[in-house]
């Protein structure tokens, strides 16, 4: 878990909410328990959503107060809250989608890093290659041909 005061990734909260619901808690109980367990600003946001909905605030209003970063979790829980659907499949699909997005962003960052490092590495390795590989060969050929270097 992140340190005190750090934001918890939505994917972590999603996994924890899914586990809490699988353990038998209802949606509001899961949000409240996960919020309490996470602590920090992320935990307070989820706890506030649970408290607001329990106090009669409409579902959309409670989540809009929590912030846009919780949209994947809200979207996964919406069918459960609005229509009474089982949340397991929705939470799992959202979790897989977030993991795929994170993987694609990581691959893109690695590709960008490779491109950004190409020129500096070339500028560092070319002089070394010249000094260690080409210059001794030129000196050996010159001395073998009897050419005076000095």
C-alpha atoms as one frame of an Amber mdcrd trajectory, in Angstrom:
protein
   0.000   0.000   0.000   1.190   3.543  -0.601   2.472   5.552   2.313   0.370
   7.805   4.490  -1.145  10.655   2.504  -0.537   9.032  -0.903  -3.370   8.257
  -3.277  -4.197   4.580  -3.611  -4.445   3.376  -7.230  -8.005   2.809  -8.395
  -7.090  -0.733  -9.449  -6.083  -1.560  -5.868  -9.296  -0.126  -4.468 -11.275
  -2.030  -7.095  -9.647  -5.315  -6.068 -10.284  -4.619  -2.392 -13.940  -3.736
  -2.993 -14.388  -6.933  -5.037 -12.857  -8.970  -2.203 -15.058  -7.276   0.399
 -18.197  -7.952  -1.647 -17.120 -11.557  -2.239 -16.697 -11.857   1.529 -20.345
 -10.940   2.000 -20.502  -7.160   2.436 -23.020  -5.079   0.530 -21.802  -2.287
  -1.761 -21.934   0.485   0.849 -20.394  -1.754   3.495 -17.588  -2.706   1.107
 -16.897   0.934   0.204 -16.894   1.927   3.860 -14.636  -0.972   4.937 -12.186
  -0.465   2.084 -12.103   3.280   2.717 -11.331   2.684   6.375  -8.661   0.095
   5.551  -6.946   2.331   2.976  -6.928   5.469   5.089  -5.517   8.712   3.748
  -7.290  10.849   1.171  -8.352   7.864  -0.944  -9.967   6.154   2.012 -11.742
   9.316   3.064 -13.153   9.732  -0.453 -14.575   6.193  -0.562 -15.869   6.466
   2.991 -17.590   9.740   2.094 -19.285   8.089  -0.896 -20.648   5.321   1.335
 -21.828   7.801   3.972 -23.427  10.126   1.406 -25.342   7.361  -0.366 -26.467
   5.931   2.986 -27.675   9.432   3.970 -29.828   9.676   0.843 -27.557  11.527
  -1.596 -28.171  10.222  -5.142 -25.590   7.737  -6.427 -24.197  10.112  -9.089
 -23.961  13.024  -6.655 -22.047  11.035  -4.074 -19.524   9.827  -6.641 -19.103
  13.222  -8.318 -18.033  14.647  -4.966 -15.348  11.945  -4.709 -13.626  12.943
  -7.924 -13.250  11.777 -11.494 -10.443   9.316 -10.772 -12.993   6.959  -9.171
 -15.052   6.715 -12.400 -13.944   3.114 -13.172 -15.002   1.907  -9.709 -18.264
   3.847  -9.870 -18.992   2.435 -13.327 -18.325  -1.109 -12.148 -20.625  -0.728
  -9.135 -23.409   1.219 -10.871 -25.259  -1.831 -12.306 -25.166  -3.431  -8.871
 -26.578  -0.365  -7.149 -29.075   0.722  -9.793 -30.377  -2.627 -11.085 -29.364
  -5.066  -8.359 -26.972  -6.974 -10.638 -24.190  -9.058  -9.148 -21.025  -6.908
  -9.116 -18.440  -9.691  -9.521 -18.275  -9.819 -13.320 -18.368  -6.041 -13.672
 -15.591  -5.542 -11.119 -13.455  -8.235 -12.761 -13.933  -6.771 -16.255 -13.056
  -3.292 -15.013  -9.990  -4.645 -13.240  -8.814  -6.381 -16.424  -9.416  -3.197
 -18.443  -7.377  -1.111 -15.993  -4.559  -3.685 -16.054  -4.548  -3.660 -19.867
  -4.427   0.126 -19.924  -1.547   0.172 -17.442   0.336  -2.450 -19.487  -0.119
  -0.463 -22.713   1.035   2.754 -21.021   4.098   0.927 -19.672   4.970  -0.484
 -23.096   4.580   2.961 -24.647   6.837   4.502 -21.997   9.480   1.809 -22.614
   9.388   2.455 -26.357   9.718   6.205 -25.819  12.645   5.636 -23.462  14.396
   3.490 -26.065  14.060   6.234 -28.664  15.184   8.921 -26.216  18.287   6.934
 -25.235  19.431   6.071 -28.767  21.274   9.329 -29.543  23.013   9.761 -26.162
  24.172   6.139 -26.214  25.457   6.556 -29.744  27.348   9.694 -28.785  28.936
   7.880 -25.832  29.759   4.612 -27.589  31.062   5.956 -30.901  34.175   7.654
 -29.439  34.889   4.589 -27.283  34.546   2.291 -30.297  36.887   4.535 -32.272
  39.533   4.631 -29.512  39.381   0.951 -28.595  38.556  -0.673 -31.937  39.612
   1.415 -34.897  42.622   3.425 -33.656  44.702   0.381 -32.552  44.005  -1.287
 -35.887  45.103   1.832 -37.797  48.294   2.020 -35.678  49.038  -1.682 -36.224
  48.552  -1.385 -39.992  50.676   1.757 -40.115  53.511   0.136 -38.139  53.279
  -3.030 -40.231  53.608  -1.043 -43.432  56.669   0.711 -42.074  55.072   4.118
 -41.906  56.619   6.399 -39.329  54.083   7.960 -36.996  56.333  10.563 -35.523
